[in-house]
Amino acid sequence: MRNRIVGLFLAGLAFLIVGLLIDIPSQNQNSTKGSQLYSHLPGGNTVTPSPEISSILGQQDESSLVSKVIDGDTVELSTGEKIRLIGINTPETGEPFSREATEFTKKLTLGKSVRLEFDIQPKDRYQRTLAYVYSGTDFVNLELIKNGLAVSETIQPNVLHQDELVNAQKEAREKCSGIWQGLCLDPDVLGSKSNCVKIVSINADATGDDNKNKNGEWIEIKNSCESSVYLNGWILKDTSASNKYEFNNFLLDKDKVVKLYSGCGEDSGEELYWKCPEGKYAVWNNSSDEAFLYNRKGELADHYSY
C-alpha cells in the first residue's frame, strides 16, 4: 500500500513538471512577440524564422509602414524605428550610384507596408534594427544587389541569406550592372587608364591581434599601364562606410607596386599608410572582405574580394 501511494505521488509530480515545461515556451513566445523566436537548423549559424515569428512578421500594420528612406540601405518606419537592410551595403552619400540606390529603395518601400525578417543579431552598434526587408513579392536587399546598387556584406553571425546575396553580386558584376559598369569600360572611355591599375593582393591577417598590429596587414596595387599614373584623388575603400583612403599627390610608376599599410608611418614612393593617427580597429576583416578602387572621376577601376 505504501509503495502504491509513493508511486502515485511520483507520477503526479512528473505530470506537473511536464505541464510546466510545456507552458514555459508558450509564455516566452507571447512575451517576446516574435522578436527573438528562431528555429535553428543543423550546421551552425544558419537560422530560419519559426512559424510564430513568420506569422507575426507577415502581418502588415502601421508598425511596418515605411515613412522615410534615409539612404539605399536604411529606412525608417512610421513608429520612428530605423531599419538597416542586413547583408548588403549601398554607396554612401556622394559616392557613385548613391542617389540611384536611394531612389530604388524609395520606389520599392516608401509609403508601403513591408515584412521584416530577422537573423541572429537584432541591432547594430547604432541601435538600428537589422532586417531583411520584403515589399510585396520583392526581396529588397536582393533586388538592390541584382541591379548593381549594393554589394554583399556578410557580417557574422548574420548569414541567413549569404549565399543568395553573394551569387546575385557575381551575376551583377558579370553583367556590369550599376556600380560594376566601370570594370567593363574601355580605358579610353574612363580616361584615367583605370583598367591597368589593379589591386593584386591583400594581406588581411596580421600577426597577433590585428587591431594592435595594423601595419601587419596591407593591400598592394600595381600599375601595368604603358606609363606612370597620377593617382591623386583616387579612392580605395572596403565595404564599410568608415574605411576610405584617398591618394594625395601620388605617382605610381609603370610596372611598380605600391603597398598601402593599414596603420601609420612615413609615406614613400613604394609604401603608403592608411590611418595617421591610427584608429581603434584595423581595416581588413580576416575571414572575408572586398576592396574597391575608384579613379578621380568616381568610376570603379578595380574590385578585389577574398
C-alpha positions in Angstrom: 0.0 0.0 0.0 2.8 2.4 0.9 4.6 1.6 -2.4 1.4 2.3 -4.3 1.0 5.7 -2.6 4.6 6.7 -3.3 4.1 5.6 -6.9 1.0 7.7 -7.4 2.8 10.7 -5.8 5.8 10.4 -8.1 3.5 10.1 -11.2 1.6 13.2 -10.2 4.8 15.1 -9.6 6.1 14.1 -13.1 2.9 15.2 -14.7 3.1 18.6 -13.0 6.7 19.1 -14.2 5.9 18.2 -17.8 3.0 20.6 -17.7 5.2 23.4 -16.5 7.8 22.7 -19.2 5.2 22.8 -21.9 3.8 26.0 -20.6 7.0 27.9 -20.3 7.8 28.2 -24.1 4.4 29.5 -24.9 4.7 32.2 -22.2 8.1 33.2 -23.6 6.6 33.3 -27.2 3.8 35.6 -26.1 6.1 38.0 -24.2 8.7 38.4 -27.0 6.0 38.9 -29.7 8.3 37.2 -32.2 11.3 39.5 -32.0 13.7 36.7 -31.0 12.0 33.5 -32.0 14.1 31.3 -34.3 14.3 27.7 -35.2 18.0 26.7 -35.6 18.9 24.4 -38.5 21.7 21.8 -38.4 25.1 23.1 -39.4 25.7 26.1 -37.1 24.8 29.7 -37.7 22.1 29.3 -40.3 18.6 30.0 -38.9 15.1 30.4 -40.2 12.2 32.2 -38.5 10.0 29.9 -36.5 6.3 29.7 -37.5 5.4 32.0 -34.7 7.7 34.8 -35.9 6.8 34.3 -39.5 3.1 34.7 -38.6 3.8 37.9 -36.7 6.1 39.4 -39.3 3.6 38.6 -42.0 1.0 40.9 -40.5 1.0 44.3 -42.3 0.1 47.0 -39.9 1.1 50.6 -39.0 4.3 49.4 -37.3 5.7 48.1 -40.6 4.9 51.1 -42.8 8.0 52.8 -44.3 7.6 56.5 -43.8 11.1 57.6 -44.8 14.1 56.3 -46.8 17.3 57.6 -45.3 19.6 56.1 -48.0 19.8 52.9 -50.1 20.2 50.5 -47.2 18.4 52.3 -44.3 14.7 53.1 -43.9 12.5 54.4 -41.1 9.2 53.1 -40.1 6.2 55.2 -39.1 7.0 54.3 -35.5 10.4 56.0 -35.8 12.3 52.7 -35.7 15.3 52.7 -38.1 15.8 49.6 -40.2 19.2 48.8 -41.6 19.0 46.3 -44.5 21.2 43.4 -43.5 23.7 41.6 -45.7 24.3 44.5 -48.1 25.9 47.9 -48.3 24.9 50.6 -50.8 27.1 53.5 -51.8 27.5 56.3 -49.3 26.1 59.8 -49.9 28.2 61.5 -52.6 29.6 58.2 -54.0 28.7 57.0 -57.5 25.2 55.3 -57.6 24.3 56.5 -54.1 21.4 58.6 -55.5 20.2 55.7 -57.7 20.3 53.2 -54.8 18.3 55.6 -52.6 15.7 56.2 -55.3 15.4 52.4 -55.9 14.7 51.7 -52.3 12.2 54.6 -52.2 10.4 53.0 -55.2 10.1 49.6 -53.5 9.3 50.7 -49.9 8.3 54.3 -49.3 4.8 54.6 -48.1 4.3 50.8 -48.2 3.9 48.1 -45.6 6.9 45.8 -45.5 7.6 42.5 -43.9 10.8 42.2 -41.8 12.8 39.1 -41.4 15.5 38.9 -38.7 18.7 37.0 -38.3 20.8 36.2 -35.2 22.0 39.8 -34.3 19.0 42.1 -33.8 20.7 45.5 -33.6 23.9 47.2 -35.0 26.2 49.5 -33.0 24.0 52.5 -33.9 21.0 50.6 -32.4 19.3 50.3 -35.8 17.2 47.2 -36.3 18.9 44.7 -38.6 16.5 43.0 -41.1 15.8 41.6 -44.5 13.0 43.7 -46.0 10.3 42.4 -48.2 7.9 44.6 -50.1 5.2 42.7 -51.8 7.0 40.0 -53.7 10.3 41.9 -53.8 13.2 40.9 -51.5 14.6 44.4 -51.3 18.1 43.5 -50.1 18.5 41.1 -53.0 17.0 43.4 -55.7 19.5 46.1 -54.8 22.4 43.7 -55.4 20.8 42.3 -58.6 20.6 45.8 -60.0 24.2 46.7 -59.1 23.2 49.2 -56.5 24.7 47.4 -53.5 27.4 45.0 -52.6 27.0 41.9 -50.4 28.4 42.5 -46.9 28.4 39.4 -44.7 28.9 40.1 -41.0 28.9 37.1 -38.7 26.7 35.7 -37.3 24.1 37.1 -39.7 24.4 34.6 -42.6 20.8 33.5 -43.3 20.8 34.7 -47.0 24.6 34.9 -47.5 24.8 32.5 -50.5 21.8 34.1 -52.3 23.2 37.6 -51.9 26.8 36.6 -52.9 25.6 34.8 -56.0 23.5 37.8 -57.0 26.5 40.0 -56.7 28.5 37.7 -59.0 25.8 37.9 -61.6 25.6 41.7 -61.4 29.3 42.1 -61.7 29.4 39.8 -64.8 26.6 41.9 -66.4 28.5 45.1 -65.4 25.3 46.5 -63.8 25.3 49.7 -61.8 28.4 50.2 -59.7 30.2 47.4 -61.7 30.0 49.2 -65.1 33.4 50.8 -64.8 35.0 47.3 -64.9 33.7 46.8 -68.4 34.5 50.2 -69.9 37.4 50.7 -72.3 40.3 52.6 -70.6 39.9 55.4 -73.2 36.3 55.9 -72.1 37.4 56.1 -68.5 40.1 58.5 -69.4 42.3 57.5 -66.5 44.0 54.3 -67.5 41.9 52.7 -64.8 41.8 49.2 -66.2 45.5 48.8 -66.0 45.8 49.9 -62.4 44.9 46.8 -60.4 44.7 45.5 -56.8 47.0 42.5 -56.8 46.9 41.2 -53.2 45.7 41.8 -49.7 47.3 40.6 -46.5 44.3 40.7 -44.2 45.5 38.6 -41.2 48.3 40.4 -39.3 50.4 38.5 -36.8 48.7 38.6 -33.4 45.9 41.0 -32.7 45.2 42.9 -36.0 44.0 45.9 -34.1 47.3 46.1 -32.2 49.4 45.4 -35.3 47.7 47.4 -38.1 50.8 47.6 -40.2 50.9 43.8 -40.2 48.1 44.0 -42.8 48.3 45.7 -46.2 47.0 45.9 -49.7 49.1 46.1 -52.9 48.2 48.0 -56.1 50.1 47.6 -59.3 50.4 49.8 -62.4 50.5 47.7 -65.5 49.9 50.6 -67.9 52.3 51.8 -70.5 53.2 54.9 -68.5 53.1 56.3 -64.9 49.7 57.0 -63.5 49.0 60.0 -61.2 46.6 58.7 -58.5 45.7 62.0 -56.9 42.0 61.9 -56.0 41.7 58.1 -56.4 39.9 56.3 -53.6 40.3 52.9 -52.0 37.7 51.5 -49.7 36.3 48.4 -48.2 32.6 47.5 -47.9 32.1 49.7 -44.8 31.4 53.4 -44.6 34.2 54.2 -42.3 37.3 52.8 -44.1 38.2 55.0 -47.0 41.7 56.1 -48.2 42.2 58.9 -50.7 45.5 59.1 -52.6 47.1 62.5 -52.4 49.8 63.6 -54.9 51.0 60.1 -55.6 52.6 59.0 -58.8 52.6 55.2 -59.4 55.3 54.4 -62.0 55.0 51.9 -64.8 55.2 48.3 -63.6 55.5 49.4 -60.0 53.6 48.2 -56.9 52.6 50.4 -54.0 51.9 48.7 -50.7 49.3 50.5 -48.5 49.6 49.6 -44.8 46.6 49.9 -42.5 48.4 51.8 -39.8 50.6 54.8 -39.5 54.1 55.5 -40.9 56.1 57.7 -43.3 54.9 57.6 -46.9 57.4 56.9 -49.7 57.3 56.0 -53.4 56.6 52.4 -52.7 54.8 52.4 -49.3 51.8 54.4 -48.0 50.0 54.4 -44.7 46.2 54.4 -44.3 45.5 55.9 -40.9 47.6 58.5 -39.1 46.8 58.8 -36.3 45.7 55.2 -36.0 42.1 54.4 -35.3 40.8 51.7 -32.9 40.4 49.0 -35.5 42.4 47.5 -38.4 40.9 47.8 -41.9 40.6 44.3 -43.4 38.4 41.5 -42.0 40.3 38.3 -41.6 37.5 36.0 -42.8 36.4 37.9 -45.9 36.2 41.4 -47.3 36.1 43.4 -50.5 38.3 46.2 -51.8 37.1 48.9 -54.3 39.4 51.2 -56.2 37.8 54.3 -57.8 39.5 56.8 -60.1 39.3 60.5 -59.7 36.0 60.6 -61.6 34.4 58.2 -59.1 34.4 55.3 -61.6 35.2 51.9 -60.4 38.6 51.0 -61.6 39.1 47.6 -59.9 37.5 45.3 -57.4 39.1 42.6 -55.2 37.4 40.1 -52.9 38.7 37.3 -50.7 
